[in-house]
Amino acid sequence: MKKKDTIKKRLWQILLEIPIGETRSYSEISKKLNMPKRTRYISSLLKENPYPITIPCHRVIYKNRKIGKYIYGEEFKKFILEWEKSLK
């Protein structure tokens, strides 16, 4: 397995561990992957998520709490996050 594939597999697992209604920052995720200075790389891998709702990449936001980009648009990402918060 290629190194990038291994990192993606670990990344998807970390995303699955984020509880509904909660978020994590790109920097938190990169630290969990032992790649603290690679937040942009992590961001680029999230764009490759084949199942963006099932593997909840929408739960990853910027450290300053801004929503950030999403494959289906920022407004939809904001909607999903608010909806998930209401489920808690």
C-alpha contacts under 8 A as a table, 3 or more apart, distances in Angstrom:
res1	aa1	res2	aa2	distance
1	M	5	D	6.41
1	M	6	T	6.66
2	K	5	D	5.22
2	K	6	T	6.35
3	K	6	T	5.07
3	K	7	I	6.25
4	K	7	I	5.10
4	K	8	K	6.12
5	D	8	K	5.00
5	D	9	K	6.12
6	T	9	K	5.13
6	T	10	R	6.32
7	I	10	R	5.13
7	I	11	L	6.00
7	I	33	L	7.68
8	K	11	L	4.86
8	K	12	W	6.08
8	K	45	L	6.80
9	K	12	W	5.25
9	K	13	Q	6.34
10	R	13	Q	5.10
10	R	14	I	6.29
10	R	33	L	7.39
11	L	14	I	5.12
11	L	15	L	6.27
11	L	29	I	7.79
11	L	33	L	7.24
12	W	15	L	5.07
12	W	16	L	6.29
12	W	49	N	7.97
12	W	55	I	6.43
13	Q	16	L	5.13
13	Q	17	E	6.53
14	I	17	E	5.17
14	I	18	I	6.90
14	I	29	I	7.50
15	L	18	I	5.48
15	L	55	I	6.31
15	L	56	P	5.83
15	L	57	C	6.35
15	L	59	R	7.73
16	L	19	P	7.73
16	L	55	I	5.94
16	L	56	P	6.52
18	I	22	E	6.58
18	I	23	T	6.88
18	I	24	R	7.45
18	I	56	P	7.90
18	I	59	R	7.37
19	P	22	E	5.62
19	P	23	T	7.90
20	I	84	E	5.82
20	I	85	K	7.17
20	I	87	L	7.81
20	I	88	K	7.34
21	G	81	L	6.52
21	G	82	E	7.65
21	G	83	W	7.94
21	G	84	E	4.60
21	G	85	K	4.05
21	G	86	S	7.43
21	G	87	L	7.09
21	G	88	K	6.23
22	E	59	R	6.74
22	E	85	K	7.21
23	T	59	R	4.60
23	T	60	V	5.63
23	T	61	I	6.73
24	R	28	E	6.23
24	R	29	I	6.89
24	R	59	R	6.33
24	R	60	V	5.00
24	R	61	I	6.20
25	S	28	E	5.09
25	S	29	I	6.36
25	S	60	V	5.33
25	S	61	I	4.82
25	S	62	Y	5.14
25	S	63	K	5.07
25	S	65	R	7.82
26	Y	29	I	5.15
26	Y	30	S	6.13
26	Y	39	T	5.66
26	Y	42	I	7.05
26	Y	43	S	6.94
26	Y	60	V	6.07
26	Y	61	I	6.20
26	Y	62	Y	5.98
26	Y	63	K	6.90
27	S	30	S	5.02
27	S	31	K	6.09
27	S	36	P	6.51
27	S	37	K	7.96
27	S	39	T	5.64
27	S	62	Y	7.87
27	S	63	K	6.86
28	E	31	K	5.19
28	E	32	K	6.26
28	E	36	P	7.99
29	I	32	K	5.06
29	I	33	L	6.35
29	I	39	T	7.92
29	I	42	I	7.79
30	S	33	L	5.04
30	S	34	N	6.33
30	S	35	M	5.01
30	S	36	P	4.96
30	S	37	K	7.29
30	S	38	R	6.28
30	S	39	T	5.63
30	S	42	I	6.47
31	K	34	N	4.88
31	K	35	M	5.45
31	K	36	P	4.37
32	K	35	M	7.42
32	K	36	P	7.88
33	L	36	P	7.59
35	M	38	R	5.44
35	M	39	T	7.72
36	P	39	T	6.84
38	R	41	Y	5.19
38	R	42	I	6.34
39	T	42	I	5.02
39	T	43	S	6.14
40	R	43	S	4.88
40	R	44	S	6.22
41	Y	44	S	5.06
41	Y	45	L	6.32
42	I	45	L	5.07
42	I	46	L	6.31
43	S	46	L	5.17
43	S	47	K	6.78
44	S	47	K	5.33
44	S	48	E	7.12
45	L	48	E	5.22
45	L	49	N	7.01
46	L	49	N	5.30
46	L	57	C	6.31
47	K	70	Y	7.88
47	K	71	I	7.02
49	N	52	P	5.67
49	N	55	I	7.35
49	N	57	C	7.48
51	Y	54	T	5.38
51	Y	55	I	5.61
52	P	55	I	5.37
52	P	56	P	5.85
52	P	57	C	5.94
52	P	58	H	7.24
52	P	71	I	7.80
53	I	56	P	5.28
53	I	57	C	7.34
53	I	58	H	7.47
56	P	59	R	5.78
57	C	60	V	5.68
58	H	61	I	7.55
58	H	70	Y	6.72
58	H	77	K	5.92
58	H	80	I	7.74
58	H	81	L	7.39
59	R	81	L	7.00
60	V	67	I	7.99
61	I	65	R	6.26
61	I	66	K	6.26
61	I	67	I	5.10
61	I	68	G	5.81
62	Y	65	R	5.26
62	Y	66	K	5.32
62	Y	67	I	6.39
62	Y	68	G	6.35
63	K	66	K	7.36
67	I	74	E	6.98
67	I	77	K	7.47
67	I	78	K	6.78
68	G	74	E	6.60
69	K	73	G	6.48
69	K	74	E	5.41
69	K	77	K	7.92
70	Y	73	G	4.97
70	Y	74	E	5.57
70	Y	76	F	7.97
70	Y	77	K	6.24
72	Y	76	F	6.24
72	Y	77	K	7.22
73	G	76	F	5.49
73	G	77	K	6.39
74	E	77	K	4.97
74	E	78	K	6.14
75	E	78	K	5.08
75	E	79	F	6.15
76	F	79	F	4.91
76	F	80	I	6.17
77	K	80	I	5.19
77	K	81	L	6.22
78	K	81	L	5.20
78	K	82	E	6.18
79	F	82	E	5.23
79	F	83	W	6.04
80	I	83	W	5.03
80	I	84	E	6.04
81	L	84	E	5.16
81	L	85	K	6.21
82	E	85	K	5.09
82	E	86	S	6.40
83	W	86	S	5.17
83	W	87	L	6.72
84	E	87	L	5.17
84	E	88	K	7.01
85	K	88	K	5.53
